[in-house]
Amino acid sequence: IELCPFPLAPDEPLFRAVRAVTFQRQGRAEEALADAERVLGAPEADPRWRSSALLIRGAARKLKGALEAARADLEQAVELDPRNLQARCERAIVEGALGDHA
């Protein structure tokens, strides 16, 4: 976040989305999930940041074995941002695990 060229308040959805991704990459799943939920609860959040938050929540749900819920999150992530390739890949993995090879 320190490298960001403009100031962000900790309660802004963009700040939370970036921090959620950072936490996820550090293996801090609970903190990532908490920030992702805050982004999803912010109606003013940009669709791209909502897509990232849904990806994080979907990946967390996948790891917990909640595959149907994970698929729903990942489908919504792709709908919000069709360029979110990581969400597309995670969705394919979940669909494979569910036996949905369509």
N, C-alpha and C positions, 0 to 999 in steps of 0.2 A: 504494500500500500504506500510505503514511503516513496516509491518511484513514480507514483501517479502524478501527472503534470498539473493537476488541479486539486484543490482541497475537497475532501469528502467528510461529511459528518458521519459518525459511527451508526446513526440510525437510518441513513439513506440506503435504499434498496441496492444501489450499485456497490456501496461499501460492503454490505452484507453478502452480496453475491460473490464478489471477489474474495472476500475472506473465507467464505464457505468452500470455494474451490481450493484455496490455499490450505485450509484445514484438512480437506479430503486428501490432498496430495501428501500431507504430512502424516496421514494415518490417524488423524484426530476425528474419527467418525461422528461422535456425539456432538462435538462443537460444530462440525460441518452441517450436520442435520439441523441443529438449532438455528443456525444462520439461514439455512435454506428455508425453513419454516417461516422465519421472519420475512423473507423476501416474498414468499407465497401469500403471506397475510397483508402485503402492501399493495392495494389496488393500483397505485400509481407506478408500480414497477414496470420497467420496459419489458416487452415480450421476450427479448433475448435473455435478460437476467432471470425472468421467470422460467424460461426453458432450462437454463443452467441449474436453477434451484430444483426443478422437477427431475433433472438428470441425477443430481446428488441424492435426492430422496428415493428415486427409483433404484439407484444402485444400492443404497442402504437396505431398502426393502428386499431386493434380490438376495443380498447376503444373509438376511434374516429368514429367507425361505418364503416370503410373502410374494410369490411370483405373479399372481393376478394383479395385485396392487402395484407391483413394480411395472408390469406391462402397461397399466393404465397411466401411470406417471410418465413413462417413456413415450407412449403414444402422444400424450398431450405436449410433451417437450418438443417432439418432432413437428407437431401441428403449429406450435408457436414459432418455431425457428427451424424450417426445413433444412437449413445449412448446418445444423448441429449434428455433425457426423458421429460424435461420441455417443449421442443419444440414439442414433440409428443403430450403431454397433451394439450397444447395450440391449436395445429392444430385440435385435436379432438373437442375441444370446439367450434372453429370457424366453422368447418364442420357441427357440430350440429346446430349451429345458422343459417347456410346457408341451412339447410335441407338436407345435404348430409350425409346420414347414411350408406354409402357403407362400 
